[in-house]
Amino acid sequence: AQQGRVREKVYGKQKIYFAAQEQLPAASDAELRGLDGEIATRSAQLQALQQSCRHMEAELKDLNSSMTTPEMAKEIEALRKDCAGYTEKLERIKSATNHVTPEEKEKVCREQQLYRREWRRRKRMATELLDAILEGYPKSKKQFFEEVGIETDEDHGVVLPAAV
């Protein structure tokens, strides 16, 4: 700094040293344009390398997350065992002699419709009767149900089956 090659600036307790630029030769416009061109070229190269790096990192991530050959072999073997088990189960079902005939199925469906219709009718009658009682009852519906001991379908999560 005393010889003039390096300059010194004091900021409170800190001192900063930097090269004295007065001694450096001034660059011509042609040199500056050449340096700007080189900067642009290097920036383009940097962008291309960063893009290539991102692409390679994505490919590496895909490869790391995919299964290895031994893992795939184990998976294929497990799937083959499952397939064989399902095939065997299908054969047992096909060879079973206790098939339900269409007449039996139709009979069961008719009975289910009859019971569902009756359930719906009885539920409606009970609801109408309870609503009539609750018109003159001073407390809430919930309190009435608790006092009398009525349990509803909704209390137990029961839903009327849909029509088939």
GINORPE-V58034 format. One record per backbone hydrogen bond with DSSP energy under -0.5 kcal/mol. NH is the residue of the N-H (numbers start at 1). CO is the residue of the C=O. If there is no record, write none. Layout:
nh=NH co=CO
nh=NH co=CO
This chain:
nh=7 co=18
nh=9 co=16
nh=11 co=9
nh=11 co=14
nh=12 co=10
nh=14 co=11
nh=16 co=9
nh=18 co=7
nh=20 co=5
nh=21 co=19
nh=23 co=20
nh=24 co=21
nh=32 co=28
nh=33 co=29
nh=34 co=30
nh=35 co=31
nh=36 co=32
nh=37 co=33
nh=38 co=34
nh=39 co=35
nh=40 co=36
nh=41 co=37
nh=42 co=38
nh=43 co=39
nh=44 co=40
nh=45 co=41
nh=46 co=42
nh=47 co=43
nh=48 co=44
nh=49 co=45
nh=50 co=46
nh=51 co=47
nh=52 co=48
nh=53 co=49
nh=54 co=50
nh=55 co=51
nh=56 co=52
nh=57 co=53
nh=58 co=54
nh=59 co=55
nh=60 co=56
nh=61 co=57
nh=62 co=58
nh=63 co=59
nh=64 co=60
nh=65 co=61
nh=66 co=62
nh=72 co=68
nh=73 co=69
nh=74 co=70
nh=75 co=71
nh=76 co=72
nh=77 co=73
nh=78 co=74
nh=79 co=75
nh=80 co=76
nh=81 co=77
nh=82 co=78
nh=83 co=79
nh=84 co=80
nh=85 co=81
nh=86 co=82
nh=87 co=83
nh=88 co=84
nh=89 co=85
nh=90 co=86
nh=91 co=87
nh=92 co=88
nh=93 co=89
nh=94 co=90
nh=95 co=91
nh=96 co=92
nh=96 co=93
nh=101 co=99
nh=105 co=101
nh=106 co=102
nh=107 co=103
nh=108 co=104
nh=109 co=105
nh=110 co=106
nh=111 co=107
nh=112 co=108
nh=113 co=109
nh=114 co=110
nh=115 co=111
nh=116 co=112
nh=117 co=113
nh=118 co=114
nh=119 co=115
nh=120 co=116
nh=121 co=117
nh=122 co=118
nh=123 co=119
nh=124 co=120
nh=125 co=121
nh=126 co=122
nh=127 co=123
nh=128 co=124
nh=129 co=125
nh=130 co=126
nh=131 co=127
nh=132 co=128
nh=133 co=129
nh=134 co=130
nh=135 co=131
nh=136 co=132
nh=136 co=133
nh=144 co=140
nh=145 co=141
nh=146 co=142
nh=147 co=143
nh=148 co=144
nh=149 co=145
nh=150 co=145
nh=156 co=152
nh=156 co=153
nh=157 co=154
nh=158 co=153
